[in-house]
Amino acid sequence: MTSHTPDLAAFDRLTDGRFTCRAYQNKALDVALIRSIVSMAGRSASWCNVQPWQLVITETLESTESFRAALMERVRSHPENESDLPFPPRYEGVYGERRRGAGIALYSSLGIGPKDTERSAEQALRNFRMFDAPHVAIVTVPVALGPYALVDAGGFISAFLLAAHAHGVATTPQGALARHAHFVREYFDIPDTQQMICGISFGYAEVEHPVNQFRTTRAGVDDLARFA
């Protein structure tokens, strides 16, 4: 019987080593590298093999910067939520605890205290600067395919993050960008028959930056699974 130990070790390194990057180098990726990431992620499973995910990817530093500037202007002039999908009204119980824990770890890595509202707001706004990433992928699915397309896209997004990490590329999956989905779709000429799920900012990480040093905790198997 063929041993799968090497595969397990590789997968463990990928899942353990991947993190959400919040500081990037100002360096564009080669298009062939981006295409390789998308190709690998595209092997993700989907319901009836429909592969509903669609991407719009900024190819150059200039195109990313133009979108960044336009998005920041939009955020400042229209701060209200205009997402295609409803955001959770609240996070309660263990979900709220995990969310708060991640936020505390993030802001602590930057020396931002709980009462430092000005710096907290500045850091939150960096979401819409895409943390100065050199590229962003906008992920959409057809509205007509319903909820299962969203499930399929979630699998694709996870595969994209791991494929990028395997290429030495850092990523930031960003639901925050979807708060301005109408604007984003209009900017990139995405038809309203598509609904935006998130953006994925990506590029080479500023590895030594303090914000890239912290890691969130993960629930154990007994917290996630019940064996019946």
N, C-alpha and C positions, 0 to 999 in steps of 0.2 A: 504494500500500500504506500502510495506517495505521501511523504510528510508535508504538511502545510505550515510547519513552524516558521520558515522564512517569511511567508505571507503574513502570518499573525504578528511577527515582530515588526514588519514594515507598517502594517495597519496601525499597530499600537503607537509607533513613533509618530505617524501622521495625526492621529486623533489626539494624542497627548501633546504634541508640539504646536498644533494650530492654536492661534489666539486672535482676538479682535484687535487689529492695529489701529492706533489713534495718532500716529506721527509717521510721516512718509518722507522718503528722499524725493527730491525734485528731478526725477529721472524717468523718462518714458521707457516702456517695455517694447521690445521688438514685436511687430505684428504677428510673426510666425509663432512666437511664444504664447501670445494671447489666443491665437487660433488653436494651439495645442491644448490649452486649458479648457476651452469651450468644447473641443472634440472629446476629451476625456470625460468631462461632466455630462456630455450628451448621452453617455451610456447608462445614465440613471434610468431606473425602472419607471414605467408609467402605466396608468389604467388603459388596457387594450392597446398599448403601444402608441397612444395618440401623440405623445411628446409635445404637450401644449405650450411649453415655455418659449418665449421669444425675447431676444436681447437687443438693445441698442447700446453700443459701446463707443465711448469716446476714444479715438485712435491716437491723437497727439496731445502734447502738453497744451497747445494753443486751443484746441477744441474743448478740452476739459476746463481750462481757465475761463473760457467764454461762458460755458454753462455755469461754472461756479459763481461768476460775477452776476449773471442773470438771476440765478437762484437766490443769492443773498439779497439782491434788490427786491425780489418778490417776497421773501420772508419778512423783510423789514416793512414793506408796504401792505402786505396781506398776511398777518400772523395767524389767521384763523385756519382751522383744519379743513382741508378740502380733499380728503383721501377718497379713493374709490371703494375701499373696504372699511367697515367700521372698526375703530380702535377699541380695545377693551375699556369699558367705563371705569374700571378699578381693578386692582390686584389685591386679593384678600388671602388670608391664611398663609400657607407655606409659600405661595407664589409671590405674595407681597414681601415676605421675608427674604426670599432669594433676590428679588428685584432691589430691595433696599441694601442688601449685602453687597451686590455688585456695584451699586452707586457709591457706597461708602468706600469701597476698595479703590474705585476709580479716582474719586476726589482726594482721598488720602495720598495716593501716589503723586499727586501734584501739589500737595500741601495746602489743599483747599478745605477749610473747616466748615462745619455745618451751618455756621452763622455768616459765612462770607458769601452773601447773596450775589454780590457784584461779580466776583470771579466765577461763581457757579453758573451764572447766566452767560458769561463769556465762553465758558467751556461748553455749555449746552449749544451755543450758537455755532461752535466748530463742527457740529454734526452737518450743518448745511454748507460748510466749506469742504465737506467730505475729508476733513482732517488733512487737507492739502495733498490728497492722493493724486497721482498723475493720470489715473483713469477711473472711469465709473461705468458700470453696466446697469442699465435699467431693465428690470425683469417684469414682463407682463404675460398674461394668459388671455385667451378669448373669453369674453363675458358669457357667451352662449354655452360654454362647456361646464359651467356651474362649479360647485364646491370641489369636486374631485380633481379638477384642473389645478386648484390651489394646493391640494395635497401632493399632486405630482410635482408641482413647481418647488415645493418644500424639499423634496428629495433631490431635485436638480440643484437647488441652491447649496445644500450640504455637499453634494458631489463637487460643485464648483469650488467651494472653499478648500476642500481636501486636495483637489487637483492643483489648485494654485499653490498650496503649501508644498506639494510634492515638487513643484517647479521652483521653489525658493521664493515665491511671491506671497506677500502678506495681503490680507483682505479685511474688509469691514462691512458686514451685512447691515444695511441701514433701513429700518422701517421708518425712521424720521423723514427720509426723503419722500415717502409715500404720503405724508401729510400735505404735500403740495402736488399731488398726482395730476390734477387737471392742468396745472402749469407745465409740469414736466412732459406730459403727453403732447401738449400744444407746442412746446419748445422743440421736441424731437419729431414732430409730425407723426405721432402715433395715433391711429384712429380710435374713436371712442367705442369701437367694438372690442377693444382690448382694455383690461383693467390692470393697473400697476400694483405689484405686490411690494417691491422694495427696490433699493439700489444696492449694488455691491461696489464699494470703492476698493481699489487695489493698486499695488505697486510694490516697490522695495521698501521695507521698513527701516525707520531710524531705530535700529535695535537698541542703542544705549539710552534712548530717551526714557525718562522716568515713567511716562504714561504707558510705555510698552513693557514695563517690568512686572506689573502686577498680574495675577491670574485669578479668575473667578473659581469658586468651589463647584463641585458637581455632586449631585445626589447619588447615593449608593443604590445597588441593585434592589435591596429590600424596600427602598423608598419609591422605586419605580415599578416594581413587578410584584404581583401576587400569584403564587403558584397554586392552581386548583386541581 
